[in-house]
Amino acid sequence: MSDSTSTQAQPPAYPFPAGSVFADGHPLPRLVVFDLDYTLWPFWVDTHVVAPIKIKAADAAVDEAVARRRRARKLRDAIAAGKAGAGADVSAPGSPSASDFTPVTVVDKYGESFAFYRDVPHVLHALPTAGIRMGVASRTSAPELGRAMLQLLRVPQGTGANKSDRDGGADDNTGAGGVAAITLFDAGLEIYPTNKLRHMEALQTRTQIAYEDFLFFDDESRNRNVETLGVTMFLVRDGVTWDAVEKGVRAWRRRHGHSGGERPGKEKNGKVGDGEGSDYEYAY
């Protein structure tokens, strides 16, 4: 498939890591798909979590605390610009940003705590700024609980998520503490027990994006069967991290002959690489 069919990187609105594949001008996948368990979060939602679930009470004050910081920053900036005095009305919060974000924790019926892997909220926030769509493919036997978890767990604001998707309730979906993660998966949520091939087929039918433009992150090697469709799968060891996402994009580029797929590091056995893993098992 030619490079022209894939998303071209643009100067990102999000502070990607230095030298990021998302800012190097080379092709990017059009759709990134994530598994849930041990990929976005470190647990099996159908085994470790007991409904009902809710945001941890200690996190309920996060939005107000962050809003206070934003108001103080807005006043400081206004004073510096000579546009406000000490008595200025700064009750309206300023524009939210990733730097305002504080992750929330979800607790279940027995008070057990659950959250995303550390990098996940920022990865989910960042990918749409590079023009990449996102979807979920999970074979969990507790699909409603998986969706509920995505509804409660948050990512930073400013992703351009569809506002109409967030009108279900400001307490759950908006505010300085972030937006509901579920609103960012605009390609769809395929969460039900089946072969991952079926999940990919459903996502392709809905989005009309070619399988060759899919990049799939999963923690189980058996799900590499999706590559028979043309999907590129990247196997994660310890959940989704910035490093895994960067390596996954390079693996996708190499598989489809796009530019920018070279591995960083020294040359080894005639190949450039960092010596970690293998092209098949970990795609890097």
C-alpha positions in Angstrom: 0.0 0.0 0.0 1.4 3.4 -0.9 2.3 6.0 1.7 -0.4 8.3 0.4 -3.2 6.2 1.9 -1.9 6.6 5.4 -2.1 9.5 7.8 0.8 11.9 7.4 2.3 13.3 10.6 1.6 17.0 11.2 3.2 19.3 13.8 1.3 17.9 16.9 -0.7 19.9 19.3 0.5 17.6 22.1 4.0 17.5 23.5 5.1 14.1 22.0 8.4 12.7 23.3 11.5 14.2 21.6 12.1 12.6 18.2 8.7 11.0 18.3 7.4 9.0 15.3 4.3 11.2 15.5 6.3 14.3 14.5 8.9 12.9 12.1 6.9 13.5 8.9 6.7 9.8 8.0 3.5 7.8 7.5 1.3 6.8 10.4 -1.4 4.2 10.7 -4.9 5.5 10.3 -6.4 3.4 13.1 -4.9 2.2 16.3 -6.8 -0.6 18.1 -6.2 -1.5 21.8 -7.1 -4.6 23.7 -8.2 -3.9 27.3 -6.9 -6.4 29.9 -3.2 -6.1 30.5 -2.9 -3.7 27.6 -4.7 -0.5 28.7 -5.0 -1.6 32.4 -3.3 -4.2 34.6 -6.2 -6.5 35.4 -8.8 -8.8 34.0 -12.0 -6.8 34.2 -14.2 -9.9 34.1 -12.2 -11.6 37.0 -10.7 -8.9 39.2 -13.5 -6.3 39.3 -16.8 -6.7 41.0 -19.6 -4.3 40.1 -20.8 -1.7 40.9 -17.8 0.5 40.3 -17.3 4.3 40.9 -14.6 6.9 41.0 -12.7 6.8 44.2 -14.0 9.3 46.7 -10.6 10.8 47.3 -10.5 11.8 43.6 -13.8 13.6 43.7 -12.0 16.8 44.7 -9.6 16.7 41.8 -11.7 18.8 39.4 -12.1 21.6 41.9 -8.5 21.6 42.9 -7.3 21.8 39.3 -9.9 24.4 38.5 -8.5 26.6 41.3 -5.0 26.3 39.8 -6.4 27.2 36.4 -8.2 30.3 37.8 -5.0 31.4 39.5 -3.0 30.9 36.3 -5.6 32.9 34.3 -5.4 35.8 36.8 -1.6 35.8 36.8 -1.5 35.8 33.0 -4.1 38.6 32.8 -2.2 40.7 35.3 1.0 40.2 33.4 -0.7 41.3 30.2 -2.1 44.4 32.0 -5.7 43.3 31.4 -6.8 42.7 35.0 -6.4 44.1 38.4 -6.4 42.5 41.8 -10.2 42.6 41.9 -10.7 41.0 38.5 -13.3 38.3 38.1 -11.6 35.0 37.3 -14.4 32.7 38.3 -14.5 31.2 34.8 -11.8 28.6 34.5 -9.3 28.9 31.7 -8.8 26.4 28.9 -8.0 22.9 30.1 -4.7 21.3 29.2 -2.8 18.0 29.6 -0.7 19.6 32.4 -3.9 20.1 34.4 -4.7 16.4 34.3 -4.7 14.2 37.4 -5.6 10.5 36.8 -8.5 9.1 38.7 -8.9 5.7 40.3 -11.9 3.5 40.1 -13.1 1.3 43.0 -15.3 -1.7 42.9 -17.9 -3.2 45.3 -15.2 -4.3 47.7 -13.1 -1.2 47.6 -10.4 -2.6 45.3 -8.7 0.1 43.2 -8.3 0.0 39.4 -6.6 2.4 37.0 -5.0 2.7 33.6 -1.3 1.9 33.1 0.7 5.1 33.8 1.3 6.2 30.2 -2.1 5.2 28.8 -4.2 8.4 29.6 -1.6 10.5 27.8 -1.2 8.1 24.9 -5.0 8.2 24.4 -5.0 12.0 24.6 -2.2 12.3 22.1 -3.0 10.0 19.2 -6.1 12.0 17.9 -3.9 15.1 17.7 -1.8 13.2 15.1 -5.0 12.5 13.1 -5.2 8.8 14.2 -8.5 7.2 15.0 -8.8 4.7 17.9 -10.8 1.6 18.6 -11.1 -1.3 21.2 -11.0 -5.0 20.6 -11.5 -7.1 23.7 -12.8 -10.6 24.2 -13.7 -10.0 27.9 -16.8 -11.9 29.1 -17.9 -8.8 31.0 -18.4 -6.2 28.2 -20.7 -3.9 30.1 -18.2 -3.7 33.0 -15.4 -3.0 30.5 -17.5 -0.1 29.0 -18.3 1.2 32.5 -14.6 1.2 33.3 -13.8 3.2 30.2 -16.6 5.6 31.1 -15.2 6.3 34.5 -11.4 6.3 33.8 -10.3 9.6 32.3 -7.8 11.1 29.9 -6.6 14.8 29.6 -9.0 17.2 27.9 -8.2 18.9 24.6 -8.3 15.9 22.3 -11.1 17.1 20.1 -13.5 14.4 21.2 -17.0 14.9 19.9 -18.9 17.0 22.4 -22.1 15.2 21.6 -20.5 12.0 23.0 -19.8 13.8 26.3 -23.3 15.1 27.0 -24.2 12.1 29.1 -23.2 13.9 32.3 -20.6 16.5 33.2 -19.6 14.7 36.4 -18.6 11.6 34.5 -17.3 13.0 31.3 -15.9 16.6 31.5 -14.1 18.9 33.9 -10.5 19.8 34.8 -9.9 16.1 35.8 -10.3 15.1 32.1 -12.8 13.5 29.8 -14.1 9.9 29.9 -11.8 7.6 28.0 -14.7 6.0 26.2 -15.4 9.2 24.2 -12.1 8.9 22.3 -12.6 5.6 20.7 -14.4 7.0 17.6 -13.8 3.9 15.5 -15.9 1.8 17.9 -15.8 -0.6 20.8 -15.8 -4.3 20.0 -16.0 -5.7 23.5 -17.4 -9.3 23.6 -16.1 -12.9 23.6 -15.0 -13.9 20.1 -11.9 -14.4 18.0 -10.1 -11.1 17.5 -10.5 -11.6 13.7 -14.2 -10.8 14.2 -13.4 -7.7 16.1 -11.1 -6.4 13.3 -13.7 -7.2 10.7 -16.3 -5.2 12.6 -14.0 -2.2 12.9 -13.1 -2.4 9.3 -16.7 -2.5 8.2 -17.6 0.5 10.4 -14.6 2.7 9.5 -13.9 1.5 5.9 -10.2 1.8 6.8 -8.0 -0.8 5.1 -6.6 -3.5 7.4 -3.1 -2.4 6.2 -3.7 0.9 8.0 -4.5 -0.8 11.3 -2.0 -1.1 14.2 -3.2 -3.3 17.1 -1.8 -3.5 20.6 -2.4 -6.7 22.6 -0.8 -8.7 25.3 -1.5 -12.2 23.9 0.6 -13.7 21.1 -2.4 -15.9 20.0 -4.1 -12.8 18.7 -1.4 -12.3 16.1 -3.8 -14.2 13.8 -5.2 -10.8 12.9 -2.2 -10.3 10.8 -3.7 -12.7 8.2 -6.1 -9.8 7.4 -3.3 -7.3 6.9 -3.4 -5.8 10.4 -0.1 -5.2 12.1 -0.1 -6.4 15.7 2.4 -5.3 18.4 2.7 -7.5 21.4 3.1 -5.5 24.7 5.0 -6.9 27.6 3.8 -4.7 30.5 0.9 -2.7 29.1 0.9 0.2 26.7 3.7 2.6 27.2 5.1 5.5 25.1 8.0 3.2 24.1 5.7 0.4 23.0 3.6 2.8 20.9 6.6 4.3 19.2 8.0 0.8 18.5 4.6 -0.3 17.2 4.4 2.5 14.7 7.9 1.7 13.4 7.0 -2.0 13.1 3.9 -1.0 11.1 6.0 1.1 8.8 8.5 -1.7 8.2 5.8 -4.3 7.6 4.3 -2.2 4.8 7.4 -0.7 3.4 6.8 2.8 4.5 9.7 5.2 5.3 10.6 5.9 8.9 10.5 2.3 10.1 14.2 2.1 10.9 15.1 1.0 14.4 17.1 3.4 16.5 20.4 2.1 17.7 23.5 0.5 16.4 23.7 -1.8 13.4 23.7 -5.5 14.3 24.1 -8.4 11.9 23.5 -6.1 8.9 20.3 -4.7 10.5 19.8 -1.5 12.5 18.3 -2.2 15.9 18.5 -2.0 19.6 18.8 -5.8 20.0 15.6 -6.0 22.0 13.1 -8.8 21.2 12.5 -10.2 17.7 10.7 -8.9 14.7 8.0 -11.6 15.1 7.4 -12.0 18.8 7.6 -8.4 19.8 7.8 -6.8 16.4 10.8 -4.9 17.5 
